[in-house]
Amino acid sequence: MILRPATTSDLDRLRHWDSQPHVAGASGSDDAFDWAAELPRRLAWRELLIAETEGRALGVIQIIDPAEEETHYWGEVEAGLRAIDIWIGEAADLGRGYGTEMMRLALARCFADPSVTAVLVDPLARNTRAHRFYERLGFWRVARRRFGADDCFVYRLERPRAPSGA
Ligand SMILES: CC(C)(COP(=O)(O)OP(=O)(O)OC[C@H]1O[C@@H](n2cnc3c(N)ncnc32)[C@H](O)[C@@H]1OP(=O)(O)O)[C@@H](O)C(=O)NCCC(=O)NCCS
């Protein structure tokens, strides 16, 4: 699997994925992307990535620096954090381990920057399967928080500690 930058050639694919019930059902009311506007933008505080396996696009990861993100969605947050959004496009690709592999690649990418201390995610409070998914990856629930109209849990994963003696 690889993560590659999303480009304008992904426009139709991303719109199609947004229309899938499992994607729409996991999205908050404020989360709709205007893909035609967003895909051409190159921003220092955001990476929009497509996961591909054997050349086939199967999901999306957004990584932001929540302190720098332009709408201040996360409010006042410390520096040195990243926040991740993830979804798999087609229902047939759910529950097959792809999401776990995507998160492992995304987390490695976040922590490759030595200034990053922790990663946040904000699943809807009702998205219990996503909670289990993040908990298995080592995230801890740290808050229940309303983002706009959405009732969410905030999960946090600290930078893995270097093995002792390193
Ligand atoms: C959450 C998600 C990225 C996980 O990827 P995945 O490839 O399905 O997950 P994996 O196969 O690696 O791991 C399996 C676990 O993923 C989660 N999962 C599986 N299907 C899911 C679904 N339809 N919705 C939410 N989580 C799901 C569950 O925790 C599952 O374990 P379980 O069967 O014990 O409940 C993916 O399911 C998805 O895109 N869901 C819809 C969008 C979403 O909820 N995104 C997260 C919003 S914060």
The ligand as an SDF file (V2000), in Angstrom:
LIG
                    3D

 48 50  0  0  0  0  0  0  0  0999 V2000
  -12.9680    3.2910   10.1260 C   0  0  0  0  0  0  0  0  0  0  0  0
  -12.3140    2.6530    8.8810 C   0  0  0  0  0  0  0  0  0  0  0  0
  -11.3430    3.6270    8.2250 C   0  0  0  0  0  0  0  0  0  0  0  0
  -11.5840    1.4010    9.3360 C   0  0  0  0  0  0  0  0  0  0  0  0
  -11.0010    0.7860    8.2110 O   0  0  0  0  0  0  0  0  0  0  0  0
  -11.2600   -0.7760    7.9090 P   0  0  0  0  0  0  0  0  0  0  0  0
  -10.3870   -1.1520    6.7840 O   0  0  0  0  0  0  0  0  0  0  0  0
  -12.7280   -0.9970    7.7560 O   0  0  0  0  0  0  0  0  0  0  0  0
  -10.7710   -1.4180    9.2670 O   0  0  0  0  0  0  0  0  0  0  0  0
   -9.8740   -2.7000    9.4770 P   0  0  0  0  0  0  0  0  0  0  0  0
  -10.3580   -3.7930    8.5710 O   0  0  0  0  0  0  0  0  0  0  0  0
   -8.4540   -2.3260    9.4070 O   0  0  0  0  0  0  0  0  0  0  0  0
  -10.2470   -3.0130   10.9490 O   0  0  0  0  0  0  0  0  0  0  0  0
  -11.5330   -3.5570   11.2650 C   0  0  0  0  0  0  0  0  0  0  0  0
  -12.2180   -2.6110   12.1830 C   0  0  0  0  0  0  0  0  0  0  0  0
  -12.5230   -1.4060   11.5300 O   0  0  0  0  0  0  0  0  0  0  0  0
  -13.7370   -0.8990   12.0440 C   0  0  0  0  0  0  0  0  0  0  0  0
  -14.7730   -0.9520   11.0000 N   0  0  0  0  0  0  0  0  0  0  0  0
  -15.0570   -1.9020   10.1270 C   0  0  0  0  0  0  0  0  0  0  0  0
  -16.1090   -1.5580    9.3590 N   0  0  0  0  0  0  0  0  0  0  0  0
  -16.4630   -0.3430    9.7640 C   0  0  0  0  0  0  0  0  0  0  0  0
  -17.4750    0.5750    9.3650 C   0  0  0  0  0  0  0  0  0  0  0  0
  -18.3610    0.2890    8.4140 N   0  0  0  0  0  0  0  0  0  0  0  0
  -17.5160    1.7730    9.9830 N   0  0  0  0  0  0  0  0  0  0  0  0
  -16.6580    2.0900   10.9820 C   0  0  0  0  0  0  0  0  0  0  0  0
  -15.6800    1.2350   11.4020 N   0  0  0  0  0  0  0  0  0  0  0  0
  -15.6010    0.0470   10.8100 C   0  0  0  0  0  0  0  0  0  0  0  0
  -14.1190   -1.7790   13.1740 C   0  0  0  0  0  0  0  0  0  0  0  0
  -13.4740   -1.3540   14.3590 O   0  0  0  0  0  0  0  0  0  0  0  0
  -13.5590   -3.0970   12.6990 C   0  0  0  0  0  0  0  0  0  0  0  0
  -13.4080   -4.0130   13.7030 O   0  0  0  0  0  0  0  0  0  0  0  0
  -14.7010   -4.8020   14.2480 P   0  0  0  0  0  0  0  0  0  0  0  0
  -15.1810   -5.6330   13.0900 O   0  0  0  0  0  0  0  0  0  0  0  0
  -14.1420   -5.5870   15.3900 O   0  0  0  0  0  0  0  0  0  0  0  0
  -15.7220   -3.7910   14.6460 O   0  0  0  0  0  0  0  0  0  0  0  0
  -13.3810    2.2170    7.8470 C   0  0  0  0  0  0  0  0  0  0  0  0
  -14.2010    1.2450    8.4130 O   0  0  0  0  0  0  0  0  0  0  0  0
  -14.2250    3.3360    7.3020 C   0  0  0  0  0  0  0  0  0  0  0  0
  -13.8440    4.0050    6.3350 O   0  0  0  0  0  0  0  0  0  0  0  0
  -15.3930    3.5460    7.9110 N   0  0  0  0  0  0  0  0  0  0  0  0
  -16.3150    4.5570    7.4660 C   0  0  0  0  0  0  0  0  0  0  0  0
  -15.7630    5.9540    7.6870 C   0  0  0  0  0  0  0  0  0  0  0  0
  -15.3530    6.1540    9.1300 C   0  0  0  0  0  0  0  0  0  0  0  0
  -16.0240    5.7380   10.0570 O   0  0  0  0  0  0  0  0  0  0  0  0
  -14.2180    6.8440    9.2920 N   0  0  0  0  0  0  0  0  0  0  0  0
  -13.7270    7.2130   10.5850 C   0  0  0  0  0  0  0  0  0  0  0  0
  -14.3650    8.5030   10.9520 C   0  0  0  0  0  0  0  0  0  0  0  0
  -13.5590    9.2030   12.3390 S   0  0  0  0  0  0  0  0  0  0  0  0
  1  2  1  0
  2  3  1  0
  2  4  1  0
  2 36  1  0
  4  5  1  0
  5  6  1  0
  6  7  2  0
  6  8  1  0
  6  9  1  0
  9 10  1  0
 10 11  2  0
 10 12  1  0
 10 13  1  0
 13 14  1  0
 14 15  1  0
 15 16  1  0
 15 30  1  0
 16 17  1  0
 17 18  1  0
 17 28  1  0
 18 19  1  0
 18 27  1  0
 19 20  2  0
 20 21  1  0
 21 22  1  0
 21 27  2  0
 22 23  1  0
 22 24  2  0
 24 25  1  0
 25 26  2  0
 26 27  1  0
 28 29  1  0
 28 30  1  0
 30 31  1  0
 31 32  1  0
 32 33  2  0
 32 34  1  0
 32 35  1  0
 36 37  1  0
 36 38  1  0
 38 39  2  0
 38 40  1  0
 40 41  1  0
 41 42  1  0
 42 43  1  0
 43 44  2  0
 43 45  1  0
 45 46  1  0
 46 47  1  0
 47 48  1  0
M  END
$$$$
